[in-house]
Amino acid sequence: MSHESPHRMHRIPAADPPHAPLVGVIGGTGLQELLGPTADTVTMRTPYGPPSAPVALGELAGRRVAFLPRHGPGHALAPHEINYRANIWALGHLGVRALVTSNAVGGLAPSTPPDTFVLPDQLIDRTRRREDTFVGEGVVAHVALADPYCPVLLAAAGDALHGLGEPTRVGGTVVVIEGPRFSTRAESRWFRDAGAHIINMTQYPEVALAGELGIGVVNLSYVTDTDAGDDADDSDAADAALVLERMARARPRIEAAVAALVAAVPASYHPRALVPTEVSAALLAREVR
């Protein structure tokens, strides 16, 4: 069943403790199947245009979840085509205050080889053409993004992944590039020398936009490749076919990890204020045009 409304809250199964936060999930389209046949969908309108897809509302790991496929139905949107502001605003307007995002990434460090999960705590933005803030149009603020990913959610996520027995690095720096192309060898060396551990095309501006709306973020990155490779070994260098094949093979593990991270969000979770709460409220109160 599908609904359309920019303003009212929608029915979501109350499976978790009373007053526990609605958990948002942004990831691959296939994850929607985890919400089961009782999942509802809502077609959101936002001040920034349509999100990537209708939002699925349901239950995952005993928690109330709002799921949005980042790249749209059928993975139709390239990284630079995603309407990041519409996606984050839609989830925020539904009441999401804790957000789990998942990504395929390239590994840049010996500690992040292929088939590893990484929970980054830092980010380097190398994007160029993206609308990356809600601030403006009469709302003025500066975002305190020294620690872009929520430390509370990060710690809980680390415990959850270790409980699954997955090879995991807790903490690390992700460099986000514009895409859709992969790195040159020179760029890959540069990112390694800068201290980055993984590389991706979509984590920014998601995390910054979420912070402006008072949403805490934890990211689950799955390493599929070694970016442009290294001078000694190109066998794991990134190409689209390799990434898709390894993501498909790891899908059951990724789905289990996402569910574990959702379950690990504390029932009493309250996100940090990266901007004044009145600023977040004003941004979420903007009218749909």
N, C-alpha and C positions, 0 to 999 in steps of 0.2 A: 504494500500500500504506500502511496506517495502523497505528500502534502506540500503546500507552499505557504510560507509565512515568514516575513522578515522579523517579526516582533515577539510572538508568543513562544513560551516554552512548550516542548512536546513531551508526550508520555514516553517514559523510559522505564523498563522493568526495575523495580526496587529490590535487587537481589543482595546488595551489600548493606553495611550498617547504615542506620538512619543518618542523614546529613553528610555521608561520605561524599567526596567530590566526584563530579562527573569527570571521567578520564577520557581525554581525546587521544586518538591514534591517527597518525598520518603515515601511510606506507603504501605497499603494493596493492593492486586491485584484488588479488586473490585472497587477501586477508579477510575481506568482507564475508567470505564463507564461514569464518570462525564464529560469526555472530549468530548463526543458526537461522532456522526458518521463521522464527518469531520476530526477526529484526524488522524494524520500520525504516522508511526513508523519508527524508524531508528535502525538498528543493528550496534552497535558500536564495534570497536576494540580498545583496549587500550594497553599501555605498560605493563599492569599487568594481561592480560588475559581478558576474556569476563565478562561484567557486569551480574547481576542477570537475566536480560531480556532485550529485545529491549526497547528503550526509546520511550514513546508516546509523540507526540508533538501536542498541540492543544490549546484550550481556556477554561478557568475556571474563573468564576466570572469576566469576561471581561478582563482577563489578559492572556498574553502569558505564557504557562506552558509547562514544560518538566517533565513528570511523569515516575518514575521508581519503580516497585514493589520490595521491599527489598528482599523478600524471593523467588522471581522468580515465574513463572507461576505455579498455583496450590499450592502455598506455599510449594515448594519442598525443600527449603534450610533451614537447622537448623541454629540457630544464629552463631555457630562457623564455619559454612561452607560458609557464605556469603563472597564474594570477595569485601570487603569494598573499597579497593583502586580503583578497576576497576569502581565501581559504582560512586564514587565521581569524579574521573578523567573524566569519560564520560560526566557527567553533566557539569563539569567545562569547558571541551573542547567545548561543545555546546554553552557556553556563560552564564551559570547560575551564578549569583552573589548573589542571595537571595534564601535560601533553607528552605522550610517548611517540617519538618519530623513529622511523627505521630507514636505513639506506644501504645500498651497495657502495663500497668504497675501494679505492686502491691503497695498498700498503706502501709506506715510504721508509719504514724503519725496520731493523732486524727484529724488534719486539712486536711487529704487526705483520706477520707473514700471512699469505692466503689461508683461509679457513679459520681465521681468528675473529672473535667478537671484540669490538672496541667500544668503550663508553667514554667519549671525549669530554674534556672539561674546558678546552680552549679552542679558539677559532681564529683563523686568518682569512679575511675577506679579500678575494681577488676577482669578484664579479664587477661588472661595468655598467650594465644597462637595466638594472632592476629597480622598481619602486620599492624602497626598503624602509619606509617609515609611514606611520599614520599621522605624525605630528605635522602641524600646519593648519591652514584654513581657520585661524583664530585660536588654535591650541598650540601653546609653546611649551616645550619641555626638552630636557636632555636626558638620555637614557644611560643609566649606570650599568654598563655591560662588561665590567672588568672580569666577571665570572659569568659567561653567558649561559651555561647550563646549571640547573639548580643543584647545589651540593647535597641537599636532603634527598632528592630523587636519585642522584648519582650514587650515593652510598647504599640506598635501598636496592637499586638495580644491580650493583656489584654483588651484594649478598645473594640476590636472586639467581644471577647467572652462575656464581660459584656453586650454588645449591643444585644447579642442573648438571654440574660437571663440565661445563663448556670452557674451552680455552679462551680466556678473557683478559684484556688489558683494561683496567679501571683508570681513567685519566689519559690524557693525550691531546695533541693538537691536530685539528682538521683544517686543511686549507681548502677553501671553496672557490672553484674556478667557474667561469661563465658557461663553458660548454657551448655547443654539444661536442666539440672535438676533445680528444684526450691531449695530454701534455706532450710537448717536445722533450727530447732527452735533456736539453739544457734547462728547461723549466723544471723538470723532475729533480734534477740535481740541485737546483736553486731552492726548491721547497724543502728538500732534505737538509740542505745546509742551514736553512732558516729554522730548523727544529721541528718541522711538521712530521706527524706520525702517519696520517692518512690523508687521502684526497677525495673530494666529492664535488658534485655540481649543484646540490639543492639544499644543503643545510642552512645556507644564508640566502635570503633574509628571514627564513622561518623563525629562527630563535630570537632575533632582535624584535620582530613584529610581535611575537608572543609576549616578550617582556614588556612592551608598551601597553599591552592589554591586561597585565597582571596575571599572566599564565606562566607557570613554571614548566621547564622543558628538560627531558632527559632523552638522549639519542642512543639508539642501538645501531651500530655500524657493523656490517659483515664484510670482511676483506675478501675480495674475489681475485685480486691481481696485484702486480707490483708497479702500477702506473706505466711509465715508459720502459720499465725494466732497469737493469743496471748494466754496467759495462762488461760484467762477466757472464751474465745469464739473462737471456730474453724469454725464457720458456714460459714465464708467467706475466709477460707484458700485456697490457690491457688491449683488448679489442672487443667489439660488441658481442660477438658470438661467444667468446670465452666467458664474459660477465653473465650473459643470460643462461648459459649452460650451468655455471657454478651456482647461480642463484636458484635455478630450478632444482638442482640436486640438494641444496641446503634448505629448501623451503620448509620441510617439517621442523627442522631445528630452529629456523628463524621464527616460525609461527609459535613454537613452544616458548621461545625466549621473549617474544612480545607479550604473550599471555602472562609469563612470569613477572615481567616488568609492570604490567597493568595491576596484577594482584599485589605487587609490592608497594604501590602508592599508599602511604599512610592514610587511614580513614579520617584522621584529624588534620590532613595536610592543608596548609595555608601558604601560598606562594610568597616569595619575597616581593617587596615593592621596588621595582627598578625605576619607576617614575612615581610621582605622588598619586595616591589612589584616586584623587579627584580627576586627575588627567586621564587615567584609564577609564573611569566612568564616563567622562565626556567623549572619549573616542568611541566607546561602545554605544553611546546614545545617538550617534550621528544617524540622520535619516537616510533611508534608501532613496536614491534619485532615479 
